[in-house]
């Protein structure tokens, strides 16, 4: 089965589209995706790449573009969603822990659904605890573990790996060193993965 | 026939893809495109939206992305092309004059071809004169007219119109007030134009 690394950061707006549709796409296309949370904010600040802050015209377009594309995928977000989110780093630390323990994909989808479909910012309450409960996890245990040195280091390490690879935004699909940035490049990434096998 | 405004700026890298394929797309899809040159640099500086300067990682990805997409369109650019180009404003003033006189589309395509396929920066020599000769125009006459107060004003006015509409980048496809930004949104723009008729 072809394998694609799905680099994403909870906190990215366009990643909502990918997070919600990826399991269906994986099934339909017979592609395995490895979900790899990273800290896109760290990457963007390091690279002086600030896509929306202080850019109201571009930001307005972004929400409209997401609305149209969400409709095409059968999603019904309430837009604009709270943005930017203060809890970006912690949300992704929770995701990193979840990937180790097997509930990371479900948590990512649950937290995005609450963020984009209920207006609850990801990475903070009530979204955090509710999303964790929804995927069968004890919020208190998870939050303590997610804040541990080990997990903080694991997210920082994943972020360093992303930067080494050349990832600069979320979502990014990687087949080896070949990168495809943006939800709208998913089909291209799949075609590339098939070609390379 | 459905009508789409094609807002573009000679100087935009991704617009190469659109400029080269648009006449074929228009014919195949039965869509009329109104080519509208504007000064994207003015818009971006005004809006603090600087996509590539001092962003080497994102810039490297941009060239790779254009290379892959160009291949898919049967184009053979030599990349990276000279970028950014110093003659952006004048190149688009020439295009504005050309649109009035009926050779603007041919000039835009000729100058992009030389820029992306021969490595000659658009808006300066030898690209400017050679592109104009290629489309049957006298370079001396055109350059004098393109620098006139009337044409300088016309480009500034088109740029103001673009900003009023919410255009922030090139290429942008507009159907009324509905905007689609990026060569990769052309199919979405066409679908929207058809739906709205």
Interface residues (C-beta under 8 A of the other chain):
Chain A: X47 X48 X49 X54 X55 X57 X58 X60 X61 X64 X65 X68 X163 X166 X168 X169 X179 X180 X181 X184 X185 X188
Chain B: X47 X48 X49 X54 X55 X57 X58 X60 X61 X64 X65 X68 X163 X166 X168 X169 X179 X180 X181 X184 X185 X188
